[in-house]
Amino acid sequence: MAKFIFVTGGVTSSLGKGIIAASLAKLLQARGLRATIQKFDPYINVDPGTLNPYEHGECFVTEDGAETDLDLGHYERFLNIYTTQANNVTTGRIYQTVINKEREGAYLGKTVQVVPHITDEIKRRMLLLGKGDKYDVVLTEIGGTVGDIESLPFIEAVRQLQWELPEEDCLVVHLTLIPYLKAAKELKTKPTQHSVKLMSENGVHPDILVCRTEEPLNNEIKRKIAQFCNVKQEAVIEAADAATIYEVPLLMMREKLDQICMKKLNLVQTQEPELTKWKAFLDKLKYPKSKVTIGLIGKYIELQDAYKSILESFIHAGAINECKVQVVNVHSEFITAENVEEKLQGLDGLLVAPGFGHRGIEGKIIAVQYARENGLPFFGICLGMQMAVIEYARNILGYTDAHSTEMDEKTQHPVINMMEEQKKIKMKGGTMRLGAYPCEIKEGSLAHRIYEATLISERHRHRYEFNNDYQEQFEQAGMLMSGLNPETGLVEIIELPNHPFFVGVQYHPELKSTVENPAPLFVHFVAAAKKYNEHRDVIKKPVLHGEMI
């Protein structure tokens, strides 16, 4: 069985448990160990698929079609390996499993309780990835903050595992905060002491403390924390604020977090961390040779986590192009025909983001029209692609009432329609078209040049699709359907050949972008924006249907 590392958080939320867990896993992986990470979320939703992005940020989708917490995106981007349904578990899923077992009679005659039944199910899932010989180390991030009522069953499960597993097979890393009081000009350790005390009262004692701080921790502070929290001084790790999350693995390596974990887990240090590619990526990220400004047209822009994977994909693509990508958020709800030029002027590219519902839709359509007519590089993802189809239908095909049946069920020209297999579905959770599906790309198309392949696989999350009844009209009017699902004929990619860069995709390429393998569409979109920026001063003729820039 694998070794287990549990990552908990105290004092406050949003300290970055996911980044610390991913950074530690990256360092262990770089030392030649096979590592994976799982996230246990304390909310009662079965998964985050039905949550508004304002509530919990984006919903990350895995290859096998699981709707998961956005931290799984960090895990994949850092480790460059796929996660699965087993990597994200919620309280809702735990209770659902236990209640289903109770109804089946699995606990016949027993009173079903939080302890032992709920905690046993939590432990079963915590150990699941560690069975067999697939992984050497399994890291488990416990969501929420120690002291939350919702987190108590998870903390109790960790306590039991600390007792059940051999001492060298299990350790707890506790992420905490050392606030700096400017008035007193002091770092304060009391919140950390109270957090560790609270954990100890619940029977779990941390082996390592990772301390988030705005100011450096000197040896005196580390000694004080170690003394009052009953850990070794070497196990008090400074986690200073970093310019980018991708610096954190190097900061943790400097603090020897990976070495301390390996020592406590009795793991043989076979090699020094191999981070050549990671450091090369960071160099390009820190020292770009040019800059582009991309407009992100969305409806959840108040919360950056709503588009987390898209923003990270721009970082990956920017580094490859040795270019700093500055993303400007533009709320689609406030775009009109009268102010669109004012809101979008100065941009080098336009990305229309995914989303659901009718709010802000017209603004997205107006933005797409502006990009198409002015030769501005355009990239539409999922709903963004559908808006491009609607805009083209209205302004080129002349179907002025063209729409998606998601927003207008009575439209005379439903160019975007609900997928046939979705029409009978009543349950909302986990029922969209989810996970990886193949896409066949037409040779000679822009998509073919980008992917350098005729068959690809990308991840999906949608209920609506391009209405193939209109495919012939669109192609006759100049829009190329360059990517199709080989089994269903679903349109996956659209593009305009007579435009510098105009691509829409039904899938979500941002979900597979990693530091080592940036999403090809993002890489080429940033390259197109770069080219547009270089020729910005050249007077451009508006790109209308059938014309070249």
ROBALO-808890 format. One line per field, with one value per residue (C-alpha): residue number from 1; residue in three letters; x, y, z. Coordinates in Angstrom, 1 decimal, decimal comma. Each point is the difference from the previous one (the first is absolute). Example, Ala and Ser with C-alpha at 12.3 -4.5 7.8 and 13.67 -1.06 7.14 Angstrom:
<rs>
n	[1; 2]
res	[ALA; SER]
px	[12,3; 1,4]
py	[-4,5; 3,4]
pz	[7,8; -0,7]
</rs>
This chain:
<rs>
n	[1; 2; 3; 4; 5; 6; 7; 8; 9; 10; 11; 12; 13; 14; 15; 16; 17; 18; 19; 20; 21; 22; 23; 24; 25; 26; 27; 28; 29; 30; 31; 32; 33; 34; 35; 36; 37; 38; 39; 40; 41; 42; 43; 44; 45; 46; 47; 48; 49; 50; 51; 52; 53; 54; 55; 56; 57; 58; 59; 60; 61; 62; 63; 64; 65; 66; 67; 68; 69; 70; 71; 72; 73; 74; 75; 76; 77; 78; 79; 80; 81; 82; 83; 84; 85; 86; 87; 88; 89; 90; 91; 92; 93; 94; 95; 96; 97; 98; 99; 100; 101; 102; 103; 104; 105; 106; 107; 108; 109; 110; 111; 112; 113; 114; 115; 116; 117; 118; 119; 120; 121; 122; 123; 124; 125; 126; 127; 128; 129; 130; 131; 132; 133; 134; 135; 136; 137; 138; 139; 140; 141; 142; 143; 144; 145; 146; 147; 148; 149; 150; 151; 152; 153; 154; 155; 156; 157; 158; 159; 160; 161; 162; 163; 164; 165; 166; 167; 168; 169; 170; 171; 172; 173; 174; 175; 176; 177; 178; 179; 180; 181; 182; 183; 184; 185; 186; 187; 188; 189; 190; 191; 192; 193; 194; 195; 196; 197; 198; 199; 200; 201; 202; 203; 204; 205; 206; 207; 208; 209; 210; 211; 212; 213; 214; 215; 216; 217; 218; 219; 220; 221; 222; 223; 224; 225; 226; 227; 228; 229; 230; 231; 232; 233; 234; 235; 236; 237; 238; 239; 240; 241; 242; 243; 244; 245; 246; 247; 248; 249; 250; 251; 252; 253; 254; 255; 256; 257; 258; 259; 260; 261; 262; 263; 264; 265; 266; 267; 268; 269; 270; 271; 272; 273; 274; 275; 276; 277; 278; 279; 280; 281; 282; 283; 284; 285; 286; 287; 288; 289; 290; 291; 292; 293; 294; 295; 296; 297; 298; 299; 300; 301; 302; 303; 304; 305; 306; 307; 308; 309; 310; 311; 312; 313; 314; 315; 316; 317; 318; 319; 320; 321; 322; 323; 324; 325; 326; 327; 328; 329; 330; 331; 332; 333; 334; 335; 336; 337; 338; 339; 340; 341; 342; 343; 344; 345; 346; 347; 348; 349; 350; 351; 352; 353; 354; 355; 356; 357; 358; 359; 360; 361; 362; 363; 364; 365; 366; 367; 368; 369; 370; 371; 372; 373; 374; 375; 376; 377; 378; 379; 380; 381; 382; 383; 384; 385; 386; 387; 388; 389; 390; 391; 392; 393; 394; 395; 396; 397; 398; 399; 400; 401; 402; 403; 404; 405; 406; 407; 408; 409; 410; 411; 412; 413; 414; 415; 416; 417; 418; 419; 420; 421; 422; 423; 424; 425; 426; 427; 428; 429; 430; 431; 432; 433; 434; 435; 436; 437; 438; 439; 440; 441; 442; 443; 444; 445; 446; 447; 448; 449; 450; 451; 452; 453; 454; 455; 456; 457; 458; 459; 460; 461; 462; 463; 464; 465; 466; 467; 468; 469; 470; 471; 472; 473; 474; 475; 476; 477; 478; 479; 480; 481; 482; 483; 484; 485; 486; 487; 488; 489; 490; 491; 492; 493; 494; 495; 496; 497; 498; 499; 500; 501; 502; 503; 504; 505; 506; 507; 508; 509; 510; 511; 512; 513; 514; 515; 516; 517; 518; 519; 520; 521; 522; 523; 524; 525; 526; 527; 528; 529; 530; 531; 532; 533; 534; 535; 536; 537; 538; 539; 540; 541; 542; 543; 544; 545; 546; 547; 548; 549]
res	[MET; ALA; LYS; PHE; ILE; PHE; VAL; THR; GLY; GLY; VAL; THR; SER; SER; LEU; GLY; LYS; GLY; ILE; ILE; ALA; ALA; SER; LEU; ALA; LYS; LEU; LEU; GLN; ALA; ARG; GLY; LEU; ARG; ALA; THR; ILE; GLN; LYS; PHE; ASP; PRO; TYR; ILE; ASN; VAL; ASP; PRO; GLY; THR; LEU; ASN; PRO; TYR; GLU; HIS; GLY; GLU; CYS; PHE; VAL; THR; GLU; ASP; GLY; ALA; GLU; THR; ASP; LEU; ASP; LEU; GLY; HIS; TYR; GLU; ARG; PHE; LEU; ASN; ILE; TYR; THR; THR; GLN; ALA; ASN; ASN; VAL; THR; THR; GLY; ARG; ILE; TYR; GLN; THR; VAL; ILE; ASN; LYS; GLU; ARG; GLU; GLY; ALA; TYR; LEU; GLY; LYS; THR; VAL; GLN; VAL; VAL; PRO; HIS; ILE; THR; ASP; GLU; ILE; LYS; ARG; ARG; MET; LEU; LEU; LEU; GLY; LYS; GLY; ASP; LYS; TYR; ASP; VAL; VAL; LEU; THR; GLU; ILE; GLY; GLY; THR; VAL; GLY; ASP; ILE; GLU; SER; LEU; PRO; PHE; ILE; GLU; ALA; VAL; ARG; GLN; LEU; GLN; TRP; GLU; LEU; PRO; GLU; GLU; ASP; CYS; LEU; VAL; VAL; HIS; LEU; THR; LEU; ILE; PRO; TYR; LEU; LYS; ALA; ALA; LYS; GLU; LEU; LYS; THR; LYS; PRO; THR; GLN; HIS; SER; VAL; LYS; LEU; MET; SER; GLU; ASN; GLY; VAL; HIS; PRO; ASP; ILE; LEU; VAL; CYS; ARG; THR; GLU; GLU; PRO; LEU; ASN; ASN; GLU; ILE; LYS; ARG; LYS; ILE; ALA; GLN; PHE; CYS; ASN; VAL; LYS; GLN; GLU; ALA; VAL; ILE; GLU; ALA; ALA; ASP; ALA; ALA; THR; ILE; TYR; GLU; VAL; PRO; LEU; LEU; MET; MET; ARG; GLU; LYS; LEU; ASP; GLN; ILE; CYS; MET; LYS; LYS; LEU; ASN; LEU; VAL; GLN; THR; GLN; GLU; PRO; GLU; LEU; THR; LYS; TRP; LYS; ALA; PHE; LEU; ASP; LYS; LEU; LYS; TYR; PRO; LYS; SER; LYS; VAL; THR; ILE; GLY; LEU; ILE; GLY; LYS; TYR; ILE; GLU; LEU; GLN; ASP; ALA; TYR; LYS; SER; ILE; LEU; GLU; SER; PHE; ILE; HIS; ALA; GLY; ALA; ILE; ASN; GLU; CYS; LYS; VAL; GLN; VAL; VAL; ASN; VAL; HIS; SER; GLU; PHE; ILE; THR; ALA; GLU; ASN; VAL; GLU; GLU; LYS; LEU; GLN; GLY; LEU; ASP; GLY; LEU; LEU; VAL; ALA; PRO; GLY; PHE; GLY; HIS; ARG; GLY; ILE; GLU; GLY; LYS; ILE; ILE; ALA; VAL; GLN; TYR; ALA; ARG; GLU; ASN; GLY; LEU; PRO; PHE; PHE; GLY; ILE; CYS; LEU; GLY; MET; GLN; MET; ALA; VAL; ILE; GLU; TYR; ALA; ARG; ASN; ILE; LEU; GLY; TYR; THR; ASP; ALA; HIS; SER; THR; GLU; MET; ASP; GLU; LYS; THR; GLN; HIS; PRO; VAL; ILE; ASN; MET; MET; GLU; GLU; GLN; LYS; LYS; ILE; LYS; MET; LYS; GLY; GLY; THR; MET; ARG; LEU; GLY; ALA; TYR; PRO; CYS; GLU; ILE; LYS; GLU; GLY; SER; LEU; ALA; HIS; ARG; ILE; TYR; GLU; ALA; THR; LEU; ILE; SER; GLU; ARG; HIS; ARG; HIS; ARG; TYR; GLU; PHE; ASN; ASN; ASP; TYR; GLN; GLU; GLN; PHE; GLU; GLN; ALA; GLY; MET; LEU; MET; SER; GLY; LEU; ASN; PRO; GLU; THR; GLY; LEU; VAL; GLU; ILE; ILE; GLU; LEU; PRO; ASN; HIS; PRO; PHE; PHE; VAL; GLY; VAL; GLN; TYR; HIS; PRO; GLU; LEU; LYS; SER; THR; VAL; GLU; ASN; PRO; ALA; PRO; LEU; PHE; VAL; HIS; PHE; VAL; ALA; ALA; ALA; LYS; LYS; TYR; ASN; GLU; HIS; ARG; ASP; VAL; ILE; LYS; LYS; PRO; VAL; LEU; HIS; GLY; GLU; MET; ILE]
px	[0,0; 1,1; 1,0; -2,6; 0,4; -3,0; -0,1; -2,3; -0,5; -0,5; -0,7; -1,7; -1,1; 1,7; 3,5; 0,9; -0,2; -0,4; 3,1; 2,1; -1,3; 0,7; 3,5; 0,9; -1,2; 2,0; 3,2; -0,6; -0,8; 3,2; 1,9; -1,2; -3,0; -3,5; -2,3; -3,6; -2,3; -3,7; -2,3; -2,7; -2,5; -2,3; -3,1; -3,1; -0,3; 0,8; 2,4; 0,5; -1,8; -3,2; 1,8; 0,0; 3,6; -0,5; -0,4; 3,0; 1,9; 0,2; -1,0; 3,0; -0,8; 2,2; 0,6; -2,5; -2,7; 0,1; -1,1; 2,5; 1,5; 2,3; 3,0; 0,1; 0,9; 3,1; 0,9; -0,1; 1,8; 2,8; 0,4; -0,9; -2,1; -3,7; -2,3; -3,2; -3,3; 1,9; 2,1; -2,9; -2,4; -2,6; -2,0; -3,1; 1,5; 1,0; -3,4; -1,7; 2,1; -0,7; -3,7; -0,3; 1,8; -2,4; -3,0; 1,5; 0,3; 3,8; -0,3; -3,0; -0,6; 2,5; -0,6; 1,7; 2,1; 2,7; 2,5; 0,6; -2,0; 0,7; 3,6; 0,5; -1,2; 2,3; 3,0; -0,9; 0,1; 3,2; 1,8; -1,5; 2,7; 2,8; -0,9; 2,1; 3,3; -1,1; 1,1; 2,8; -1,6; -3,6; -0,6; -3,5; -1,1; -2,7; -2,2; -1,3; 1,7; 0,7; -2,8; -2,7; -2,9; -0,1; 3,7; -0,3; -0,7; 3,0; 2,3; -1,3; 0,7; 3,6; 0,3; -1,0; 2,3; 2,9; -0,7; -0,6; 2,8; 3,7; 1,6; 2,3; -2,9; -2,0; 0,7; -2,0; 1,0; -1,9; -0,1; -0,5; 0,3; 2,6; -1,6; 2,2; -1,4; 1,3; -0,8; 2,1; 2,5; -0,3; -0,8; -2,5; 0,1; -3,1; -2,5; 2,2; 0,3; -3,8; -0,4; 2,4; -1,7; -3,4; 1,4; 1,5; -3,3; -1,5; 2,8; 2,1; 3,5; 1,8; 3,5; 0,8; -1,2; 0,1; -0,4; -1,4; 1,6; 0,6; 3,2; 3,0; 0,0; 3,2; 1,4; -1,4; -3,5; 0,4; 1,3; -2,9; -2,5; 1,7; 0,1; -3,6; -1,4; 2,1; 1,8; 3,7; 1,3; 1,1; -3,7; -1,1; 0,0; -0,2; -2,4; 0,5; -2,2; 1,2; -0,4; -1,5; -1,3; 2,6; 2,8; -1,4; 1,6; 3,4; -0,7; -1,1; 3,2; 2,1; -1,8; 0,7; -3,7; 0,4; 3,1; -1,7; -3,0; 2,1; 2,0; -3,2; -1,4; 3,2; 0,3; 3,4; 1,2; 1,0; 0,7; 0,0; -3,2; 0,1; -1,6; 1,8; -3,1; -1,8; 2,8; 0,2; -3,8; 0,5; 2,8; -2,2; -2,9; 2,1; 1,9; -2,4; 1,1; -3,3; -3,5; -3,6; -3,3; -2,9; -3,6; -1,8; -3,7; -1,9; -2,8; 1,7; 3,1; -0,5; 1,5; 3,2; -0,3; -3,0; 2,4; 3,0; 1,0; -0,3; 2,3; 2,6; -0,1; 0,9; 3,0; 1,1; -0,5; 1,6; 3,2; 0,3; -0,4; 2,4; -2,8; -1,8; -3,7; -2,0; -3,6; -2,6; -3,4; -2,9; -3,5; -2,2; -3,2; 1,2; 1,1; -2,3; 0,2; 0,6; 3,0; 1,6; 2,8; 0,8; 0,0; 2,1; 2,5; 3,6; -0,5; 2,2; -2,4; -3,4; -1,1; -3,7; -0,2; -2,3; -3,1; -3,7; -3,3; -1,2; 1,6; 2,7; -0,6; -0,7; 3,2; 2,0; -1,6; 0,8; 3,6; 0,3; -1,3; 2,5; 2,9; -1,2; -0,5; 3,3; 2,4; 0,6; 1,2; -3,0; -0,2; -3,3; -0,3; -3,3; -2,6; 2,5; -0,1; -3,8; -0,1; 2,2; -2,4; -3,0; 1,8; 0,8; -3,5; -1,5; 2,5; 1,2; -2,8; -2,7; -1,8; -0,6; -1,8; 2,6; 0,7; 0,6; -2,9; 1,6; -0,9; -2,9; -2,0; -2,3; 2,6; -0,7; 3,6; 1,5; 3,5; 1,0; -2,2; -0,1; 1,8; -2,6; 1,2; -0,4; -3,7; -1,2; 2,2; -1,7; 2,8; 2,5; 3,0; 2,6; -2,2; 1,7; 2,2; 3,1; 3,6; 2,2; -1,4; 1,8; 0,0; 0,9; 1,7; -0,1; 3,3; 1,2; -2,0; 1,4; -0,9; 2,0; 3,1; -0,5; -0,3; 2,1; -2,3; -3,3; -1,3; 0,1; -1,8; -1,3; -2,2; -3,6; -2,7; -3,2; -3,6; -0,4; 1,7; 0,1; -3,2; 1,3; -3,2; 1,8; 3,4; -0,3; -1,2; 2,9; 2,6; -1,4; 0,3; 3,7; 0,1; 2,1; -1,1; 3,6; -0,5; -2,7; -0,7; 0,6; -2,9; -2,8; 1,0; -0,1; 1,7; 3,0; 2,0; -1,0; 2,3; -0,1; 2,8; 0,0; 0,8; 3,4; -1,2; -3,7; -0,5; -2,8; 0,0; -2,8; 2,4; 2,2; 3,7; 0,9; -0,6; 2,9; 2,6; 3,0; 3,4; 1,7; -2,7; -1,8; -3,3; 0,8; -3,0; 1,1; 3,6; -1,1; -2,6; 2,7; 2,3; -2,8; -0,6; 3,8; 0,0; -3,0; 1,7; 3,1; -2,1; -2,4; 1,2; -0,7; -3,4; -2,3; -2,9; -3,0; -0,3; -3,4; -1,3; 2,4; 2,7; 3,6; 1,6]
py	[0,0; 3,6; 2,6; 2,6; 3,7; 2,0; 3,8; 2,0; 3,7; 2,3; 3,6; 1,0; -1,3; 0,7; -0,4; -2,3; -3,6; -1,1; 1,8; -1,3; -3,6; 0,3; 1,5; -2,8; -2,6; 1,6; -0,2; -3,6; -0,8; 1,9; -2,4; -3,0; -0,9; -0,7; 2,5; 1,0; 2,3; -0,2; 2,6; -0,5; 2,8; 0,5; 1,3; -2,2; 0,4; -3,3; 1,9; 3,7; -0,4; 1,7; 2,8; 3,6; 1,0; 2,9; -2,6; -2,2; 1,1; -2,0; -3,7; -2,0; -3,0; -3,1; -2,4; -2,5; 2,7; 0,8; 3,5; 1,0; 2,7; 2,5; -1,1; -3,2; 2,4; 1,1; -3,7; -0,7; 3,1; -0,6; -3,8; -0,3; -3,1; -0,6; -0,1; -2,0; -0,3; -1,5; 3,1; 2,1; -1,0; 2,2; -0,5; -0,3; -3,0; -1,6; 0,3; -1,1; -3,2; -0,8; 0,7; -2,2; -2,8; 0,4; -0,2; -3,2; -1,5; 0,0; 1,2; -2,1; 0,1; 2,8; 3,7; 1,9; 2,8; 2,5; -2,1; -2,7; -0,1; 3,4; 0,0; -3,5; 1,0; 3,1; -2,3; -2,5; 2,8; 1,5; -3,3; -0,9; 1,6; -1,4; -3,7; -2,0; 1,3; 2,9; 2,8; 0,3; 3,0; 1,2; 3,5; 0,9; 3,6; 0,5; 2,9; 2,7; 1,2; -2,0; 0,9; 0,0; -2,3; -1,4; -1,1; -1,9; -3,5; 0,4; 1,0; -3,0; -2,3; 1,3; -0,5; -3,7; -0,5; 1,5; -2,7; -2,9; 0,5; -0,5; 3,2; 0,2; -0,3; 3,1; 3,6; 3,2; 3,4; 2,9; 3,3; 3,0; 3,8; 2,2; 3,4; 3,2; 2,9; 3,2; 2,1; -2,2; -1,0; -3,6; -3,4; -1,7; -3,7; -0,2; -0,9; -2,9; -1,2; 0,0; -1,8; -2,8; -0,2; -0,4; -2,8; -1,7; 0,2; -2,0; -2,6; 1,0; 1,4; 1,5; -1,2; 3,1; 3,6; 2,0; 3,7; 2,5; 3,3; 3,4; 0,5; -2,4; -2,3; 0,2; -2,8; 1,4; 0,0; -3,5; -1,2; 1,6; -1,7; -3,3; 0,2; 1,0; -2,3; -3,0; -0,6; 0,0; 3,4; -1,5; -0,9; 3,7; 1,0; 3,6; 0,5; 3,6; 1,7; -0,7; 1,9; -3,0; -3,4; -1,7; 1,3; -1,8; -3,4; 1,7; 1,9; -3,3; -1,7; 2,8; -0,6; -3,8; -0,9; -3,0; -1,2; 0,2; -1,9; -2,7; -0,4; -0,3; -2,5; -2,0; 0,4; -0,4; 3,1; -1,5; 3,3; 3,8; 1,6; 0,2; 3,4; 1,1; 0,5; 1,7; 2,5; 0,7; 0,7; 2,4; 1,8; 0,7; 0,9; 2,5; 1,6; 0,3; 1,8; 1,4; 0,7; -0,5; 1,0; -2,5; 0,9; -2,7; 0,4; -1,7; 0,4; -1,2; 2,3; 1,2; -3,3; -0,9; -3,7; -0,2; -0,1; -1,5; -2,6; 2,6; 2,5; -2,7; -1,1; 3,5; -0,1; -3,3; 1,3; 3,4; -1,7; -2,1; 3,2; 1,8; 2,5; 1,5; -0,5; 2,8; -1,1; 2,8; -1,0; 1,3; -0,7; -1,1; 1,3; 3,6; -0,3; 1,8; 0,9; 3,6; -0,7; -3,1; 1,8; 2,0; -3,1; -2,1; 2,5; -0,7; -3,7; -2,5; -2,9; -0,9; -3,1; -0,6; -2,3; -2,9; 0,4; -0,8; 2,0; 3,0; 2,8; 1,9; -2,0; 3,0; 1,7; -3,1; -0,1; 3,7; -0,6; -2,9; 2,2; 2,7; -2,6; -1,5; 3,3; 1,6; -2,9; -0,3; -3,5; -1,8; -3,2; -1,4; -2,8; -2,0; 2,7; 2,3; -2,1; -0,1; 3,8; 0,1; -2,3; 2,2; 3,2; -1,5; -1,2; 3,4; 2,3; -2,2; -2,5; 2,6; -2,0; 3,0; -2,0; -2,9; -1,2; -2,9; -1,9; 0,4; 3,7; 0,1; -3,2; 1,6; 1,3; -0,7; -0,7; -2,2; -0,1; -1,3; -2,7; -2,4; -3,3; -2,8; -2,2; 2,9; 0,6; -2,8; 0,8; 1,6; -0,3; 2,9; -1,4; -1,9; -0,4; 2,3; -1,3; -0,3; -1,2; -0,8; -0,6; -0,4; 2,7; -0,5; 3,0; 0,9; 0,1; 3,4; 1,8; 2,4; -2,5; -2,6; 2,2; 0,8; -3,6; -1,6; -2,9; -1,2; -1,7; 1,6; -0,5; 2,9; 0,4; 1,2; 1,4; 1,0; -0,8; 2,0; -0,4; 1,4; -0,9; -2,0; 0,9; 3,3; -1,4; 0,3; 3,7; 0,9; -1,6; 1,6; 3,3; -0,5; -1,6; -3,2; -2,8; -1,2; -2,5; -2,6; -2,8; -3,1; -2,0; 2,6; 2,7; 2,6; 3,2; 0,4; 2,8; 2,9; 2,5; 2,8; -0,6; 3,7; 1,4; 0,3; -2,3; -0,8; -3,4; -1,3; -3,4; -1,9; -1,6; 1,4; 0,0; 1,9; -3,1; -1,9; 2,8; -0,6; 1,6; -2,7; -0,4; 3,4; -0,2; 0,4; 2,3; 2,4; -0,1; 1,0; 2,5; 1,8; -0,1; 1,5; 2,7; 0,7; 0,4; 2,3; 2,1; 0,3; 1,4; 2,0; 3,3; -1,2; 1,3; -3,0; -0,4; -1,5; -3,8; -0,7; -3,2; -1,4; 2,7; -0,3; 2,5]
pz	[0,0; -0,7; 2,6; 1,0; 0,6; 1,3; -0,6; 2,3; 0,4; 3,0; 1,1; -3,3; -3,3; -3,4; 1,3; -2,9; 1,2; -3,6; -1,2; 3,0; -0,6; -3,8; 0,7; 2,4; -2,4; -2,8; 2,1; 0,8; -3,6; -1,0; 2,3; -1,9; 2,2; -1,4; 1,7; -0,3; 1,9; 1,0; 1,4; 2,7; 0,0; 3,1; -1,8; -0,4; -3,8; -1,6; -2,3; -1,0; -3,3; 1,1; 1,8; -1,3; -0,8; 2,4; 2,8; -0,6; -3,1; -3,2; -0,2; -1,2; -2,2; -0,2; -2,9; 1,4; 0,2; 3,8; 0,9; 2,7; 2,1; -1,7; 2,0; -2,2; -2,8; 2,1; 0,6; -3,7; -1,1; 2,5; -0,3; -3,7; 0,7; -0,2; 3,0; 0,2; 1,8; 3,0; 0,5; 1,2; 2,7; 1,8; 3,2; -2,3; -1,8; 3,3; 1,5; -3,3; 0,0; 3,7; -0,3; -3,2; 1,9; 2,9; -2,3; -1,6; 3,5; 0,2; 3,6; 1,0; 3,6; 0,6; 0,9; -2,8; 1,5; -0,9; 1,9; -1,2; -3,2; -1,5; 1,1; -1,3; -3,4; 0,1; 0,9; -2,7; -2,6; 1,5; -0,4; -3,4; -2,2; 2,2; -0,7; -2,4; -1,3; -2,2; 2,4; 2,6; 1,7; 0,2; 1,2; 1,4; 0,3; 2,6; -1,1; 2,4; 3,1; 3,2; 2,5; -2,6; 0,9; -3,5; 0,2; 3,2; -1,5; -2,3; 2,9; 2,0; -3,0; -0,1; 3,7; -0,4; -2,9; 2,0; 2,6; -2,5; -2,4; 0,8; 1,2; -3,0; -2,4; 1,0; 0,7; 0,4; -1,5; 1,5; -2,0; 2,3; 0,0; 1,8; -0,2; 0,0; 2,1; -1,6; 3,1; 2,2; -2,7; 1,2; -1,4; 2,2; 0,6; 2,3; -2,8; -1,0; 3,6; 0,4; -3,3; 0,9; 3,5; -1,7; -2,1; 3,0; 1,9; -2,9; 0,3; -3,0; 0,5; -3,0; -0,9; -2,1; 0,1; -3,2; 1,0; -2,5; 0,7; -1,6; 2,0; 0,3; 3,1; 1,9; 2,0; 3,3; -1,4; -1,4; 3,4; 1,8; -2,4; 0,3; 3,9; 0,5; -2,8; 1,0; -3,4; -0,9; -1,1; -3,3; -0,5; 0,1; -3,7; -1,2; -2,9; -1,1; -2,5; -3,6; -3,2; -1,7; 1,3; -2,2; 2,2; 3,1; -0,8; 0,0; 3,2; 1,7; -1,3; 1,5; 3,3; -0,4; 0,4; -2,3; 1,9; 3,4; -1,4; -1,5; 3,3; 2,1; -2,5; -0,1; -3,8; -1,6; -1,8; -3,3; -1,9; 0,2; -1,4; -3,8; -0,7; -3,1; -2,1; 2,9; 0,5; -3,7; 0,0; 2,9; -1,7; -3,0; 2,2; 2,0; -2,9; -3,0; -3,2; -0,9; 1,3; -1,2; 1,4; -0,2; 0,8; 1,9; -0,6; 2,8; 2,4; 3,2; -0,2; 3,6; 1,2; -1,8; 1,1; -2,3; -3,0; 1,8; -2,6; -2,8; 1,8; 0,8; -3,7; -1,0; 2,3; -1,6; -3,5; 0,8; 1,2; -3,1; -2,1; 2,3; 0,4; 3,0; -0,3; 1,7; 0,4; 0,1; 1,4; -1,9; 1,4; -2,8; 1,7; -0,6; -3,6; -2,5; -3,7; 1,0; 2,4; -1,4; -1,8; 3,1; 2,2; -2,4; -1,4; 0,7; 0,2; -2,0; 0,3; 1,3; 1,9; 0,6; 3,0; 0,8; 2,2; 0,3; -0,1; -1,9; 2,1; -2,0; -3,2; -2,3; 1,2; -1,0; -3,4; -0,6; 1,1; -2,5; -2,8; 0,8; -0,1; -3,2; -1,8; 1,2; -0,5; 3,7; 1,0; 1,5; 2,0; 1,3; 2,5; 0,4; 0,4; -1,7; -3,1; 0,1; 0,1; -3,1; -1,8; 1,0; -1,0; -3,4; -0,5; 0,8; -1,9; -2,9; -0,7; 0,8; 2,6; 2,3; 2,7; 0,0; 3,6; 2,2; 1,4; 3,4; -0,1; -2,4; -0,4; -2,5; -2,5; -3,6; -0,7; 2,9; -1,4; 3,5; 1,3; 3,0; -0,7; -0,8; 2,9; 2,4; -0,7; 2,2; 3,0; 3,0; 2,6; -0,1; 1,8; -2,0; -3,0; -2,6; -2,8; 2,1; -0,4; -2,9; -3,5; -3,4; -2,7; -3,6; -1,6; -3,7; -1,7; -1,2; 2,6; 2,6; 2,7; -1,9; -0,1; 3,7; 1,3; -2,7; 0,1; -1,6; 3,2; 3,4; 3,4; 2,1; 3,0; -0,1; 2,3; -1,8; -0,8; -3,2; -3,4; -3,5; -1,9; -3,0; -1,9; -0,7; -0,8; -3,8; 0,2; 2,2; -2,1; -3,2; 1,8; 0,8; 3,5; 0,1; 2,3; 0,4; 2,9; 0,4; 2,4; -2,2; 1,6; 0,4; -2,6; 2,8; -1,1; 2,3; -1,8; -2,2; -1,7; -2,6; -2,5; -1,1; 3,4; 1,7; 2,9; 0,5; 1,8; 2,2; 1,7; 1,7; 2,4; 2,8; -1,0; 3,1; 2,1; -1,5; 0,0; 2,2; 0,6; -2,1; -2,6; -0,6; -1,9; -3,8; -0,6; 2,7; -1,3; -3,5; 1,2; 2,0; -3,0; -2,2; 2,6; 0,0; -3,8; 0,2; 2,6; -2,2; -2,9; 2,1; -1,5; -3,5; -1,2; -0,3; -2,3; 1,9; -0,6; -1,5; -1,4; -2,7; 0,4; 1,1; 2,4]
</rs>
